[in-house]
Each structure stands twice: as C-alpha cells, then as structure tokens.
C-alpha cells in the first residue's frame, strides 16, 4: 500500500476556503492578506488561523455550508485521484481549512479520508472560534506519521502535495514531495515542482 496526501486550499481546490467565507462579510481582502503571509511562512499558522476565523463571527452557519458545497476544484483533481488509486495509493486530504469544505470535496473526488478543522457555531451563527486536527504548523507532519503507522506505509511509499508553509511538516515524512503552484518556501523542499494549475501534471513525474 502507498499513501498520497494532498493539501486542500489552493491544491485540490482552486482558492482559499476562508477567503470565500469572508466575501459575504466584505472582509475578503483583509482575510486574504493574512492568508498570503501565513502561506509564505511569514506568520505563525495557528495565530493566523485564529485571527482569520475570528473575522467570520456573525456569518450564518447555513450560508457557510452553502458556500463550501460548491467550491471550485482544481483542474485535474477529478482525474488524478482514480489514477493514483490504480497505482495502489490511499488518497487523503489534510487541510488547515474546514470540514464543511473538505468533506463535500472528499465525496465528489472519492478521497479515502479528510482531516481538517471545525468552525464553531452557536444557534446557527459562527462564533469566530475554531478547533480540530489541523490547527498548527506541525499538524500535517504529526498526522501523516500516525497514518503511516496505522497503514504500514513507509516514507518511500508516501507522496505529499501542497502549496504553502504549513505543508512543510508533512514534506519531512515523504520521499515524493510535490510543490503545486507553491510558495518559494515549499519549492525549496520539493523534488517535483508543478507551476501549472493542472494536477494531472504530477502523474508525468511518477
């Protein structure tokens, strides 16, 4: 068995979930600016996540769910997953974003699992609080080691793909490291670089 782990925002999905959620509040540009710095490794991921989610306070939870049902998936996303499965990979998604975005995508794409964070709501309104599996800069590296142990998959049989600084921790535990339309901080640690928005280009290097 092999393991392939994809980031979600700006990797499997074309954009940042939190930017889409901030749009109806008129805060898209403010949130996107913080996201950009966090993905470049200029801000602590946990602190930036807490700051960005706090700006979503007051958004109706049902509205957030509706937005996340139809997030635009990256070109090639539908094609690459079955191809990797044919090659013996279990394919999962790790996201510093939110379950309301990753779970619909998991079902559409046929992923084996998704690991992400949960937006807290009270009485149908987002409170600006968040919790979950992927809150810290080290979270993806921590989770990939757990999955490797459970599945009996080696570093040599692990592929990871991401675009930002919070993907660095999982890069340390995979021999196949794909930087997809990525920040420079991640490209430095990759051995496959794809600068075109087409996930199937990864297959050319396997």
Secondary structure, DSSP 8 states (H G I E B T S, - for coil): -EEEEEETBTTTBSS-HHHHHHHTTT-HHHHHHHHHHHHTTSS-HHHHHHHHHHTTTT-BHHHHHHHHHT--B-TTHHHHHHHHHHTTEEEEEEEEEEHHHHHHHHHHHT-SEEEEEEEEEETTEEEEEEEES--STTHHHHHHHHHHHHHT--GGGEEEEESSGGGHHHHTT-SEEEEES--HHHHTT-SEEE-SS-GGGGGGG-
